[in-house]
């Protein structure tokens, strides 16, 4: 039976050693062989479980739920894979639509044509620019002052403003991930500064008090889509951001 070290599995699968160690620590993918020298190694079955985890992760499932699915006493791996395959096919269809839309937009730029707003929607569809989330948000908060405030402030942002929003969000995500890796403790001065920056980004769009900030933090660990956004940058980051925000406001 072949057994591979964590470094070899990382090279083979493209999953970082840090992530593999995290999966081992939480019991999600645990190397099942120990060599005479004391090294923990992965069997072929262990690597297959890792690929199952990656397949589920690709559809946004949180790690805890993935572990529960794989460890269920009557788990039917084939049935689980069939379900995931159907979800991935749906996503592939959406991606193909997006690729086609981008190609059409590129062609328009090559020809010096500015597409109208209606033409852009026709090409991209609403889902490409967050339509799914916008519809959901409108259904949940459309009658609130927060929603109306967000709509007003968003409408006032220029193209350069949106670029700044994107760049700041990317930098904050990187800094949060680095803080977690460095062991910055929630409640510390450095952690509270990160929480302040997080709130400042939100307040570009609407006023955010302590209760609202904590509500958002809870959503990061309860909604798989938000969890995936953070955890894809650093395993366990969504929970860390929640704890960082909660500590900063004294909850």
N, C-alpha and C positions, 0 to 999 in steps of 0.2 A: 504494500500500500504506500503510494507516494504521499509525502507530507511536506508542506512548504512553510517557510518562515514568514513572518508578517511582512518583511521587506519584499520577498518574492511575490507574495499575494498582491501587495500594493502595486508592484511593477506589472503584474499580469492583468489586473483588473482596472487599474487607473484610480483606485480608491486610495486616499492618502493614509499613511501609517497612523496619523492622529485619529482619523475617523475609524479605522480598524480597532485601535485601542479603545476608543469610546464605545463601539459596538460590543467589544469584549467586556468592558467594565459594566455595561448595563445588561449583559446577558443575552444580547440579541444575536450576535454571531461569535461564538466562543470556540477558539482552536481546541480540538479534542485530543491532540497528541502532545506528549512531552518527551523530548529526546533525552538520552542519557546525560547530555550536557546541561539539561535543564531548560532548553528552549521550547517554547510552546509553538506548535505547528498546526497548520490547517490541512485537513484531508480534502479529497475531492468533494465529499458530501458537505463539508464546511463551506467550501467555495460555492457550491450550488446554493446553499442557504443564503450566502451573501448576495448572489445574483437575484434570488427571490426578493430579498429586502430591497435591492436597487430597483427591481421592477415595480414593487409596490410604492416605493418612494417617488418614482417618476410620476405617479398619479396623485401625489400630494398627501398620502396617508401619513399620520404621525408615527414615529418609531414605536411608541407604546402600543398603538393599535396593530401595527405590523407584527410585533412580538406575540400579541394575544392571538392573532389569526394563525400564525405558524405553529404555536405551541398548544393550540386547542386539541383536546384528546381525539376528536374525530375529524381532524383537519384533512381535507381532500385537496392535496396540492394541485392536482390537475384541474379541478373545478375552480380553484382560486386563480390559477394562471389563465384559464379561459375567460374569466370575468375581467381580469386585468388586461388581457389582450383586446377585448372589446372596447375598453376605455381608451387604450392606446391607439386603436384604429380611429376612434372618434377624434382624438387629438391630432393624429396624422392628417386627417381630412381638413381640420382647421388650419394646420400648418401649411398644407398645400395651397389652401385658399390665400393665406397670408403671403406666401412666396409669389403667387401669381399677381397679387395686388402690388407688392413691392416692385416686381418686374415692370408692371404697367406704369407705375409712378416714375421709375427710372427712365422708361421710354419717353414719358412726357417731358422730363427734365432735359433729355438729350435733344428733343425737338424744340425746346424753349417754350413749352406750353405750361401755363399755370392752370391746374385743375380747379374748378369751382368747388365750393364746400359740398354741394350736392353730388358732384362727380366723385369727390374723394370718398364720400359715404357709400356711393354705389360701388366703387372699386374695393374699398377696405371692408365695408360692412361695419356695424356698430361694435361687434365683439372684439375686433382687432384693437380698438382704442378703448378697451375697458367697458364695453357695453354691458356685459354680464354683471359686472360689479356695480356699474352705475344704475342699472335697473334695480338691482337688489337694494342698493343704498336708498334710491328714491322711494321704493316701497316701504322701507323701514323708517326713514327719517324725512321723507319729502314734505311733511307738514310741520316740521320743526323749524325754530329760528336758526339752529345750527346749520341745517341744510341750506336755507335761504342765504345765510351769511357766506357759506362756502361757495355757493353759486356766484354771488356778487364778487367776491374776492378773486375767484378763478377767472372770471370774465375780464378782470382788469390786468391780468398778467400778460406781459409781452413774451415774444419768442425767447428773448434773452433771459427773462424771469424764469421761464420753464426750464431752460438749460441750467440755470443756477439751482433750481429746485432739484433737478436730477443729480447734479454733481454733488450737492450737499448731502443728499440722501445716500448716495454711493459712499461718500467719505464717512458719514456717520455709521453706516453698516460695517465698514472696514474697521473703524475705531472701536465699535462695540465688540466685534469678534476678537480684536487684539486684546481688549480689556479682559474678556473672559479667559483667553489663553494665558494672560499674564497674571491671573488671579486677583484682579481688582475687585475688592469686596463691595457688594451692595451696601449703601449707606456711607461709604467713604467719600472724601471730598472729590476725588476723581470720578467716582461713579455718579455722584450727584450732578456733576458738570455734564456728564453724558446724558443724564435724564433731562437736564435743562435744555440741552441742544435738541433732544428728541421732541420736547414740548414746543420749542421755538419753531421747528419745522412744521408741526401741526398748526400752529397759530398763524402761519402764512394764510391759512384757509378759514379758520374759525377759532373763536376764543375757546381755550381749553383749561378748565379748572382742575383741581385735584381729582374730583369724582370722575370727570370725563377721561382724564389721563389714566386712571386706574382701570376704568371700563375698557379702554383700548388695550391696555396691557393684558387684561384677562382674555380679550379676544385673540391675542397672539398665541395663547396656549390652548384655546378652545376651538379655534377654526383652523382646519388643516391647511388651508391656503396661506394663511399668515404664518403659521408655524413653519411651513416649508420655506417661505421667504427668508426667515432668519436661520433656520437650521441648515439650509443648504450653504450658507456662508460659514457656519461653524456649528457642529453638532451641539445641541442643547442650548443654543443661543436664545431661542424664543423664551424659554423659562428664565434664563438669565436676565433678559430685558424686562420681563415681568417683575422679577425680584428687585431689579435695580430701580425701577419706577416706584414700586410699592415702598421700598426703603426710603427713597428720596422724599416721599410725601408722608412718611411716618405711619404707614398702614401695615 
